[in-house]
Amino acid sequence: TPGLPIAEPTRSFWTYPPSAILSRLVQDSDGSRCAAVPEYADVVVIGSGISGASFVRTLLNADRQRINKREHEHKRLTVVMLEAYDACSGATGRLALLTHFLHRNGGHINPPLYHDYEELKNTLGLRAAQHIIRFRLAHLEIQQRVGETDAPDADCRTVEAVDVYYDEETFEEAKRLLKVYKRDMPVEGQQQTSVKLSGSGLQMYHLSEYALGCIVTRAGAVHPYRFVAGVLTRLLEEHPNQFCLHTNTPCTSIRGPSENEPFYILQTPRGTLKTRHVVHLTNAHVGALVPGLAPVVTQARETMSAQRPGRELRARIGAGVRSYVFYDDPEHKGFDYLTQLRSGEHELMFGGGLEEGSIRCTRTPGMYDLHSAAHVSGALSVYFGAANWGAEGASTVDGRGWAAGRVKALWSGELSESADGFPWVGRIPESVTRRGRPPNVDKGMASPGEWVAAGYSGEGMVHAWLCSRALALMVLGMEDDDVVGEWLPARFLVSETR
């Protein structure tokens, strides 16, 4: 059964240094003690990752716009965000994108396209499959636009994405799937090409001689922690009277309304909070407060690292212009994924090492799987080849407590897996929450309730932003105004039947 988030025993390289504003939010203005939560908020958001950032950004901006247009006569909404530990300390700040049931990671905005298209088509039909593919692709442009305005230091950018295959059978199947995808979606598929690797191809991508082929396309990369921190910081600055964020403040229980208290009652270590709308954006941990979702949104733990590139590789590949996914034995271990920072020591952000039987959380709470960690720590010089890798890179900046060798940092984090492979978005039925709903007194919003966007199955960076945007519009009762049904796949909606 999912529990509340734990204090992670490993340190995520993404989250250092912590955002100056976010790191001190837990204290009163004089810094003397932890701040108590307010007595009431119109909306309470649980979770401060990319879903929370998108939800609050959409909610407050839309609320301000409709009041400015005099479409809404009520006062501005108040929103409280609760985070169990530091802001953006969950999957966004630790793992930051993994892929459909086998998981990608490490700051990629790299949607699975040809990989999933045929299965989606066979399962859901042509139009539904194309709808989901276009929904994923939309995150590339949207997140880059948000990054430019809200988080310029997050380095949200376009990169060349290279799927590398080391197994002939797997490469042939990938080419077949690509052919199907390009045939049915020629506009979207025109940017993807397959390359049979030979001498020149190996040199172009600086790969080992064991690489057989690759499929190349356009994708995105971002520093996920700085992205979310930037969005949240701007929201705190632009909406000081409407939005507050309480870190190190877990919601430990939720009580439904009663005859004497027509609100949800949320219990935290910093006091009790009343609200009419509870928004669950804790992804893998959503079952802790909504046990009815525990069977369909489960937890998995994955290993991630920050590594210094070998001296030859650093000289050859530039800094952060490509991302890689390595398929060497996908039937048994999934695949591994790599992106690169453009600052500091140009660290290689590398994760994966999944093995059958070791996907789930390890016996030591919060610790990475040792077999996966050993794989991640040694795989890169094999994937690129010893000659391309060269001598080990030396530390060129102050380590700030990081290790001095190739592997600068090694950590893990929890992600969610959806029972049917699709996100869960929308109002949670009372039969699932097992709590009643407050009475409806505000005609300017949807009727009160509990809401969720979770279960991204490791694909948070190409699902979370727009899923949470859709959820915010649902809470405001504006989904018809924004024609949410035209861009949010219907397969993602929560229902009792599903």
C-alpha positions as CSV (number, residue, x, y, z in Angstrom):
1,T,0.0,0.0,0.0
2,P,1.5,3.4,-0.9
3,G,2.5,5.5,2.0
4,L,3.5,9.2,2.5
5,P,6.8,10.2,0.9
6,I,9.8,9.2,2.9
7,A,12.9,11.2,3.7
8,E,15.2,10.1,0.9
9,P,18.6,8.7,2.0
10,T,20.2,9.6,-1.3
11,R,20.9,13.2,-2.6
12,S,19.6,14.1,-6.0
13,F,22.1,16.1,-8.1
14,W,19.2,18.0,-9.7
15,T,18.1,19.7,-6.5
16,Y,21.5,21.3,-5.7
17,P,21.9,24.1,-5.1
18,P,18.3,24.6,-3.8
19,S,16.3,27.5,-5.0
20,A,16.9,30.4,-2.7
21,I,13.2,31.3,-2.3
22,L,11.9,27.8,-2.1
23,S,14.4,26.6,0.5
24,R,13.2,29.1,3.1
25,L,9.4,29.0,2.6
26,V,8.9,26.8,5.6
27,Q,9.8,29.6,8.0
28,D,8.0,32.7,9.1
29,S,9.3,36.0,7.7
30,D,11.6,36.4,10.7
31,G,13.1,32.9,10.3
32,S,12.4,32.0,13.9
33,R,10.0,29.1,13.5
34,C,7.9,27.1,11.0
35,A,4.8,28.8,9.7
36,A,1.4,27.4,10.4
37,V,-1.0,26.7,7.6
38,P,-3.9,29.1,7.1
39,E,-7.3,28.1,8.5
40,Y,-8.9,28.0,5.0
41,A,-8.1,28.0,1.3
42,D,-10.4,27.7,-1.7
43,V,-8.2,25.0,-3.2
44,V,-5.5,22.9,-1.6
45,V,-2.9,21.3,-3.8
46,I,-0.9,18.3,-2.4
47,G,2.4,18.0,-4.2
48,S,4.9,20.6,-5.6
49,G,6.3,18.9,-8.7
50,I,5.7,19.7,-12.3
51,S,2.0,18.8,-12.0
52,G,1.5,21.2,-9.1
53,A,3.4,24.0,-10.9
54,S,1.2,23.6,-14.0
55,F,-2.0,23.3,-12.1
56,V,-1.5,26.4,-9.9
57,R,-0.1,28.4,-12.9
58,T,-3.2,27.6,-15.0
59,L,-5.7,28.1,-12.1
60,L,-4.4,31.5,-10.9
61,N,-3.8,33.0,-14.3
62,A,-7.2,31.9,-15.6
63,D,-8.9,33.2,-12.4
64,R,-7.1,36.6,-12.8
65,Q,-8.1,36.8,-16.5
66,R,-11.8,36.2,-15.9
67,I,-12.0,38.7,-13.1
68,N,-10.2,41.3,-15.2
69,K,-12.8,40.6,-17.9
70,R,-15.5,40.9,-15.3
71,E,-16.7,37.4,-16.0
72,H,-16.4,36.4,-12.4
73,E,-17.8,38.6,-9.6
74,H,-16.2,36.8,-6.7
75,K,-12.9,37.6,-5.0
76,R,-9.7,36.0,-6.1
77,L,-9.2,32.4,-5.3
78,T,-6.8,31.4,-2.5
79,V,-4.6,28.4,-3.1
80,V,-2.4,26.5,-0.6
81,M,0.2,24.0,-1.8
82,L,1.4,21.3,0.7
83,E,4.7,19.5,0.2
84,A,5.9,16.7,2.5
85,Y,9.6,17.7,2.2
86,D,11.4,20.3,0.1
87,A,9.7,21.8,-2.9
88,C,10.0,19.7,-6.1
89,S,11.7,16.9,-4.1
90,G,9.7,14.0,-5.6
91,A,9.9,12.4,-9.0
92,T,10.3,15.7,-10.9
93,G,13.3,16.7,-8.8
94,R,14.8,13.2,-8.7
95,L,13.9,11.4,-11.8
96,A,12.3,14.0,-14.1
97,L,10.9,11.7,-16.9
98,L,11.0,8.1,-17.6
99,T,9.1,6.2,-20.3
100,H,6.1,4.0,-20.8
101,F,6.4,0.9,-18.5
102,L,10.2,0.7,-19.0
103,H,11.1,4.3,-18.1
104,R,13.2,7.1,-19.4
105,N,14.7,9.7,-17.2
106,G,17.1,12.6,-16.6
107,G,15.5,15.8,-17.9
108,H,14.3,14.4,-21.2
109,I,11.2,15.9,-22.9
110,N,11.3,12.9,-25.3
111,P,7.9,11.4,-25.9
112,P,7.5,7.8,-26.9
113,L,6.1,8.0,-30.4
114,Y,6.9,5.2,-32.9
115,H,7.6,3.0,-29.9
116,D,4.0,3.0,-28.7
117,Y,1.9,4.1,-31.8
118,E,1.0,0.6,-33.2
119,E,0.0,-0.8,-29.8
120,L,-2.1,2.3,-29.1
121,K,-3.7,2.0,-32.5
122,N,-4.5,-1.7,-32.1
123,T,-5.9,-1.1,-28.6
124,L,-7.7,2.2,-28.9
125,G,-8.2,2.8,-32.6
126,L,-6.5,5.1,-35.2
127,R,-7.9,8.5,-34.0
128,A,-7.4,7.9,-30.3
129,A,-3.8,6.8,-30.9
130,Q,-3.0,9.8,-33.0
131,H,-4.7,12.0,-30.4
132,I,-2.4,10.7,-27.6
133,I,0.7,11.0,-29.8
134,R,-0.1,14.7,-30.6
135,F,-0.8,15.4,-27.0
136,R,2.7,14.1,-26.0
137,L,4.3,16.1,-28.8
138,A,2.6,19.3,-27.7
139,H,4.7,19.3,-24.5
140,L,7.9,20.1,-26.4
141,E,6.8,23.5,-27.6
142,I,4.7,24.4,-24.5
143,Q,7.4,23.7,-22.0
144,Q,10.0,25.5,-23.9
145,R,7.7,28.6,-24.0
146,V,7.0,28.4,-20.3
147,G,10.8,27.9,-19.7
148,E,11.6,31.1,-21.6
149,T,9.2,33.2,-19.5
150,D,9.2,31.6,-16.1
151,A,12.4,29.6,-15.7
152,P,15.1,30.9,-18.0
153,D,17.9,29.3,-16.0
154,A,16.3,25.8,-16.5
155,D,17.9,25.7,-20.0
156,C,14.8,24.2,-21.7
157,R,16.0,23.6,-25.2
158,T,15.7,21.4,-28.3
159,V,18.1,18.5,-28.7
160,E,18.8,15.8,-31.2
161,A,17.5,12.5,-29.7
162,V,19.3,9.3,-30.6
163,D,17.7,5.9,-29.9
164,V,20.7,3.5,-30.1
165,Y,20.2,-0.2,-30.8
166,Y,22.8,-2.9,-30.0
167,D,20.6,-5.9,-30.9
168,E,19.7,-6.7,-34.6
169,E,16.2,-8.1,-33.8
170,T,15.3,-5.1,-31.7
171,F,16.5,-2.7,-34.3
172,E,14.6,-4.4,-37.1
173,E,11.4,-4.3,-35.0
174,A,12.0,-0.6,-34.2
175,K,12.4,0.2,-37.9
176,R,9.1,-1.7,-38.7
177,L,7.3,0.3,-36.0
178,L,8.8,3.6,-37.3
179,K,7.5,2.7,-40.8
180,V,4.0,2.2,-39.5
181,Y,4.1,5.4,-37.5
182,K,5.4,7.5,-40.5
183,R,2.8,6.0,-42.8
184,D,-0.1,6.9,-40.5
185,M,1.3,10.2,-39.2
186,P,3.5,11.6,-42.0
187,V,3.6,15.1,-40.7
188,E,4.7,14.1,-37.2
189,G,7.0,11.3,-38.5
190,Q,8.9,13.4,-41.0
191,Q,11.5,14.4,-38.4
192,Q,12.4,10.8,-37.5
193,T,15.0,8.8,-39.5
194,S,16.7,5.5,-39.1
195,V,20.4,5.1,-39.5
196,K,22.3,1.9,-40.1
197,L,25.6,2.5,-38.3
198,S,28.9,2.0,-40.1
199,G,32.2,3.7,-39.7
200,S,31.0,7.3,-40.4
201,G,27.8,6.8,-38.4
202,L,29.6,5.5,-35.4
203,Q,32.0,8.5,-35.6
204,M,29.1,11.0,-36.0
205,Y,27.4,9.8,-32.8
206,H,30.6,8.7,-31.1
207,L,29.3,5.2,-30.4
208,S,30.9,1.9,-29.7
209,E,31.5,-0.5,-32.6
210,Y,28.8,-2.8,-31.1
211,A,26.1,-0.3,-31.9
212,L,24.1,-1.5,-34.9
213,G,21.8,1.3,-35.7
214,C,19.8,4.3,-34.4
215,I,16.7,6.2,-34.9
216,V,17.1,10.0,-34.7
217,T,14.6,12.7,-34.0
218,R,14.0,16.1,-32.4
219,A,13.3,16.2,-28.6
220,G,13.7,18.5,-25.6
221,A,15.9,18.7,-22.6
222,V,15.5,20.7,-19.4
223,H,16.8,21.1,-15.9
224,P,13.6,19.8,-14.2
225,Y,14.2,21.2,-10.7
226,R,15.1,24.7,-11.9
227,F,12.1,24.6,-14.3
228,V,9.6,23.9,-11.5
229,A,11.3,26.2,-9.0
230,G,11.2,29.0,-11.6
231,V,7.5,28.5,-12.2
232,L,6.6,28.3,-8.5
233,T,8.8,31.3,-7.6
234,R,7.1,33.5,-10.2
235,L,3.7,32.4,-9.0
236,L,4.6,33.4,-5.4
237,E,5.8,36.8,-6.6
238,E,2.8,37.5,-8.9
239,H,0.1,36.2,-6.6
240,P,1.3,36.9,-3.0
241,N,-2.2,37.2,-1.6
242,Q,-3.6,34.2,-3.4
243,F,-0.9,31.5,-3.3
244,C,1.3,30.1,-0.5
245,L,3.6,27.1,-0.5
246,H,4.2,25.1,2.7
247,T,7.2,22.8,2.5
248,N,8.0,20.1,5.1
249,T,4.2,20.0,5.6
250,P,2.8,16.7,4.7
251,C,-1.0,16.2,4.6
252,T,-1.4,13.2,6.9
253,S,-5.1,12.7,6.7
254,I,-8.3,14.0,5.0
255,R,-11.7,14.0,6.7
256,G,-14.8,14.5,4.7
257,P,-17.5,17.2,5.5
258,S,-19.9,16.7,8.3
259,E,-23.1,18.4,9.4
260,N,-21.1,20.8,11.6
261,E,-18.2,21.3,9.2
262,P,-19.2,21.7,5.5
263,F,-15.5,21.4,4.3
264,Y,-12.8,18.9,3.8
265,I,-10.5,18.9,6.9
266,L,-6.8,18.3,6.1
267,Q,-4.5,17.5,9.0
268,T,-0.9,18.6,8.8
269,P,1.9,18.9,11.4
270,R,1.5,22.7,11.1
271,G,-2.2,22.8,11.8
272,T,-5.6,22.0,10.3
273,L,-6.7,23.3,6.9
274,K,-10.3,23.6,5.6
275,T,-11.1,23.6,1.9
276,R,-13.8,22.7,-0.7
277,H,-11.4,21.4,-3.3
278,V,-8.5,18.9,-2.7
279,V,-6.2,18.4,-5.6
280,H,-4.0,15.3,-5.4
281,L,-0.8,15.7,-7.4
282,T,1.5,13.3,-5.6
283,N,1.7,10.8,-8.5
284,A,3.2,7.6,-7.0
285,H,1.9,8.5,-3.5
286,V,-1.7,9.3,-4.4
287,G,-2.9,6.0,-2.9
288,A,-1.8,7.1,0.6
289,L,-4.6,9.7,0.9
290,V,-6.9,8.0,-1.6
291,P,-6.7,4.3,-0.9
292,G,-9.2,3.6,-3.7
293,L,-6.5,4.6,-6.2
294,A,-3.8,2.4,-4.7
295,P,-4.6,-0.6,-6.9
296,V,-4.4,1.4,-10.1
297,V,-1.5,3.8,-9.4
298,T,1.4,1.9,-7.9
299,Q,5.0,2.7,-7.1
300,A,8.4,1.9,-8.6
301,R,11.9,3.0,-7.8
302,E,14.6,3.9,-10.3
303,T,18.3,4.7,-10.2
304,M,19.8,7.9,-11.6
305,S,23.3,9.3,-11.7
306,A,25.4,12.4,-12.6
307,Q,28.7,11.4,-14.2
308,R,31.8,13.2,-15.5
309,P,32.3,12.5,-19.2
310,G,35.6,10.8,-20.3
311,R,38.1,13.3,-21.6
312,E,37.8,12.2,-25.3
313,L,34.0,12.2,-25.2
314,R,33.8,15.6,-23.6
315,A,36.0,17.0,-26.4
316,R,33.9,15.4,-29.1
317,I,30.2,15.6,-28.2
318,G,29.9,19.2,-27.3
319,A,27.7,20.1,-24.4
320,G,24.0,19.1,-24.2
321,V,23.2,19.0,-27.9
322,R,22.1,15.4,-27.9
323,S,20.2,13.0,-25.7
324,Y,20.5,9.2,-26.0
325,V,18.4,6.1,-25.2
326,F,20.4,2.9,-25.3
327,Y,18.6,-0.4,-26.1
328,D,21.0,-3.3,-25.5
329,D,18.7,-5.9,-24.0
330,P,15.2,-4.4,-23.8
331,E,13.4,-7.7,-23.2
332,H,15.1,-8.2,-19.8
333,K,16.3,-4.8,-18.6
334,G,14.4,-2.1,-20.4
335,F,16.8,0.6,-21.6
336,D,19.1,3.3,-20.3
337,Y,18.9,7.1,-21.0
338,L,21.2,10.0,-21.1
339,T,21.2,13.7,-21.4
340,Q,23.9,16.3,-20.6
341,L,24.1,19.5,-18.7
342,R,25.5,22.6,-20.6
343,S,27.1,24.1,-17.5
344,G,29.4,23.0,-14.7
345,E,31.4,20.0,-15.6
346,H,28.9,19.1,-18.4
347,E,27.7,16.2,-16.3
348,L,26.1,13.2,-18.1
349,M,22.7,12.7,-16.4
350,F,22.4,8.9,-16.9
351,G,19.8,6.5,-15.5
352,G,18.3,3.1,-16.0
353,G,19.6,-0.3,-15.2
354,L,16.2,-1.9,-14.7
355,E,16.2,-5.7,-14.3
356,E,13.3,-8.1,-14.2
357,G,12.3,-8.6,-10.6
358,S,14.0,-5.4,-9.3
359,I,11.7,-2.7,-10.6
360,R,9.9,-2.4,-7.3
361,C,11.1,-0.6,-4.2
362,T,14.1,-2.2,-2.5
363,R,14.1,-3.6,1.1
364,T,16.0,-0.5,2.3
365,P,13.4,2.4,2.1
366,G,14.6,4.9,-0.5
367,M,17.8,3.2,-1.4
368,Y,18.7,2.4,-5.0
369,D,18.9,-1.2,-6.2
370,L,22.6,-2.2,-5.9
371,H,22.6,-4.2,-9.2
372,S,21.1,-1.3,-11.1
373,A,23.5,1.2,-9.5
374,A,26.5,-1.0,-10.5
375,H,25.2,-1.1,-14.1
376,V,24.6,2.6,-14.3
377,S,28.0,3.3,-12.9
378,G,29.9,1.4,-15.5
379,A,27.8,1.3,-18.7
380,L,28.6,4.6,-20.4
381,S,32.2,3.8,-21.5
382,V,30.8,0.5,-23.0
383,Y,28.0,2.2,-24.9
384,F,30.3,4.9,-26.3
385,G,33.4,2.6,-26.6
386,A,36.7,2.9,-24.7
387,A,38.4,4.9,-27.5
388,N,35.6,7.5,-27.6
389,W,35.4,7.7,-23.8
390,G,39.1,8.2,-23.2
391,A,40.7,8.8,-19.9
392,E,38.4,9.5,-16.9
393,G,37.5,13.1,-16.5
394,A,39.0,15.1,-13.7
395,S,37.0,17.3,-11.4
396,T,37.3,20.9,-12.5
397,V,35.1,22.6,-10.0
398,D,34.4,22.5,-6.2
399,G,32.7,19.2,-5.5
400,R,30.4,20.5,-2.8
401,G,30.4,17.1,-1.2
402,W,30.0,15.1,-4.5
403,A,32.2,12.1,-5.2
404,A,35.5,12.7,-7.0
405,G,35.4,9.9,-9.6
406,R,33.5,9.2,-12.7
407,V,30.2,8.9,-10.8
408,K,29.7,12.3,-9.2
409,A,26.3,11.4,-7.7
410,L,24.1,8.4,-7.5
411,W,20.5,8.4,-6.2
412,S,17.1,7.0,-6.7
413,G,13.5,8.2,-6.7
414,E,9.9,6.9,-6.9
415,L,7.7,7.0,-9.9
416,S,4.3,5.8,-10.6
417,E,2.9,3.0,-12.8
418,S,-0.6,3.1,-14.0
419,A,-2.5,-0.2,-14.1
420,D,-3.6,0.4,-17.7
421,G,-0.6,2.5,-18.8
422,F,-2.5,5.8,-19.0
423,P,-2.6,8.8,-16.7
424,W,-5.6,9.4,-14.4
425,V,-7.1,12.9,-14.7
426,G,-10.2,14.4,-13.4
427,R,-12.7,14.4,-10.5
428,I,-12.3,11.4,-8.1
429,P,-15.7,9.6,-7.5
430,E,-16.9,9.5,-3.9
431,S,-16.9,5.7,-4.2
432,V,-13.1,5.9,-4.6
433,T,-12.3,8.6,-2.0
434,R,-14.8,7.1,0.5
435,R,-15.5,10.6,1.6
436,G,-18.5,12.9,0.9
437,R,-18.3,16.2,-0.8
438,P,-18.9,19.7,0.6
439,P,-22.1,21.5,-0.6
440,N,-21.8,23.6,-3.7
441,V,-21.9,27.3,-2.8
442,D,-19.7,28.9,-5.5
443,K,-21.2,29.2,-9.0
444,G,-17.9,30.4,-10.3
445,M,-16.3,27.0,-10.0
446,A,-17.1,23.4,-10.4
447,S,-18.9,21.8,-7.5
448,P,-16.5,20.9,-4.7
449,G,-14.6,17.6,-4.7
450,E,-11.3,15.8,-4.8
451,W,-9.3,15.8,-8.0
452,V,-6.3,14.0,-9.4
453,A,-3.7,14.0,-12.1
454,A,-1.3,11.1,-11.6
455,G,-0.2,7.7,-12.9
456,Y,2.2,8.9,-15.6
457,S,4.1,5.6,-15.8
458,G,7.4,7.4,-15.9
459,E,6.3,9.8,-18.7
460,G,5.7,12.8,-16.6
461,M,7.5,15.3,-18.8
462,V,5.3,14.5,-21.8
463,H,2.0,14.2,-19.9
464,A,2.0,16.1,-16.6
465,W,1.9,19.7,-17.8
466,L,-1.1,19.4,-20.0
467,C,-2.9,16.9,-17.8
468,S,-2.6,19.3,-14.9
469,R,-3.6,22.3,-17.0
470,A,-6.8,20.4,-18.0
471,L,-7.5,19.5,-14.3
472,A,-7.2,23.2,-13.3
473,L,-9.7,24.2,-16.0
474,M,-12.0,21.4,-14.7
475,V,-11.8,22.7,-11.2
476,L,-12.7,26.2,-12.4
477,G,-15.6,24.8,-14.5
478,M,-14.0,26.2,-17.6
479,E,-13.2,22.9,-19.5
480,D,-15.9,23.7,-22.1
481,D,-14.6,27.3,-22.6
482,D,-11.1,26.0,-23.3
483,V,-12.4,23.0,-25.3
484,V,-10.4,20.6,-23.1
485,G,-12.0,17.6,-24.7
486,E,-10.4,18.5,-28.0
487,W,-6.9,18.2,-26.7
488,L,-7.0,16.0,-23.6
489,P,-7.3,12.3,-24.6
490,A,-10.6,10.9,-23.3
491,R,-8.7,7.7,-22.3
492,F,-7.1,9.6,-19.5
493,L,-10.3,10.6,-17.7
494,V,-11.1,9.1,-14.3
495,S,-14.3,7.0,-14.1
496,E,-15.7,4.4,-11.8
497,T,-15.8,1.9,-14.7
498,R,-12.1,2.4,-15.5
